[in-house]
Amino acid sequence: MVITKQPVRLLLTAFVGLLSVVAMANPVTDSAQVKVDTAHVAAEATHTAAEHEVKALTPEEEKKEKVTAFIEHHLQDSHDFTFFSDEKEGKHYGFSLPVILLDNGLKIFSSSKFHHGEEVAEVDGNYYKLYHGKIYKTDATGTITYDEHHHPTNAKPLDFSITKNVFSLLIVSAILLFMFTSLAKSYKKGPVPTGFGRVLEPLILFIRDEVAIPNIGEKKYRKFMGYLLTVFFLIWLLNLLGMTPLGINVTGNIAVTVCLAIFTYIITQFSANKDYWGHIFWMPGVPVPMKIILAPIEVLGTLTKPFALLIRLFANITAGHVVIMSLIAMIFVGKNLAADLPISLGLTLFISIIELLVAFLQAFIFTMLSSLFIGMAVQDHHHDDHEHYDGHDFVDNSIV
Amino acid sequence: MEKLINDFSFGLFFWQAIILLVLILLLVKFAWKPIMESITAREEGIRDAIASAETARKEMLNLKADNQRLLDEARAERDTMLKEAREIKEKMIADAKSEAQIQGAKMIEQAKATIEGEKNAALAELKTQVSGLSLEIAEKLLKGELSNKASQTVLVEKMLDEVKLN
């Protein structure tokens, strides 16, 4: 309701909505194209594997397959932190991360045992193999059995490994802690922060004055500031780190966004007041049959809000990564290097700039919508403007 | 959708939840709380400073008016004091003048009386001396006349002449 009241924010939101059309929708068709190719190639590969025949792919196909595999590998989490690999010598530059498995007791070992999925790791008499980023229990020779959809049927132990994403999360958390505790300390010296704090303070004020207070209200916003600020800076920093050649993709991982959305959902539901529940289960101002029909819709509505939140962040960041990597891959796949190189670099630069904006916007939107949902749950309703409020609520949902 | 569900890693979700929870708690305790408090305190400080500056300005104006009033009062008081002093001075001068006149008159009167007294005394003394001299002369004459008849007659005649002349 706040968005629609302020035209600037409406424009911003509309812009963001359109942005995803530009930055996401088109490439999605592209990547779908690639996916189809991949599926085709993969199917072919399994086919050949199944028939124990070595059917040579053309070099071009091989390259495309490699690029797709690389992008998919990048988007996924991994058990070691690889910066780059030397394919000819089979060397991987990076470092291993600890693997923690829950399989008849806790099994902790270094991911170097997998040799990047090339070997079977033996731990306490159990054999594990890394297959497409997931750990499967196997035998000494590393046999993996497949079902008809080419999904491995081997047992999967519960995997609590410190993966690349967990490791990145820890690093980012440490950076955040360092940045903001030093900002907090700088206030002890004087009322105005010095150095980097000068950059951070306006951002905090921005979240407070533009996000929390307008959506939640002057009286109640204080309680939720901790969550909103943490989430905003965490998502933003992770998005930005995703743009670096470190090759991490944390916010583009569905498990991470699900977790963030669940936090928002829990906070919303647990801070909700009587009015909020009243509007969900027994909508005031409508006839009784309507009340009964509306209740399940409203209950579903509480779930779709965080669901939209998690999908939006995941889709935007994943799309950004896919687009940028695909554009860079043009150099390797294309036939004419002289023509492809400037196009590829130019487009990558352009999309990168947009992605920098998206990195901020997605963090902002996640925080903004979280505070909006929290605001809806905690606000005091004025019965005079019920129709008004509900109308806007609907508009809000449809826009963002 | 199937791919998404397949990609969902429970381990990552678990760690993310723990890290996020711990991060929120740590940041709230060590960063957001002190930062927000400092910012709020600073903003309140600024608000207070502006308000107190305003009151100080008003007080200053009041003080100025007070000062002006005091100055006016002091000036008026000074004027009256000066006026009184002038009046007293004039009165004193007038008093002194009249006193001096009275005193002078008195002194003149006394002097006059003294002079009169002295004069009377001097006259009296003169009279005695003159009468004494006259007696002596008369004595001497009588002595001379009585010794010489002729001269007595001359004398009487002379005296008679003198008396006639007188």
Interface residues (C-beta under 8 A of the other chain):
Chain A: Q76 D77 I100 H151 L158 D159 F160 S161 I162 T163 N165 V166 L169 L170 S173 L176 L177 F180 T181 L183 A184 Y187 P191 V192 E201 I204 L205 R208 R222 M225 G226 Y227 L229 T230 L234 N253 I254 A255 V256 V258 C259 L260 I262 F263
Chain B: L4 N6 D7 F8 S9 F10 G11 L12 F13 F14 W15 Q16 A17 I19 L20 V22 L23 I24 L26 L27 V28 F30 A31 W32 K33 P34 I35 M36 S38 I39 A41 R42 G45
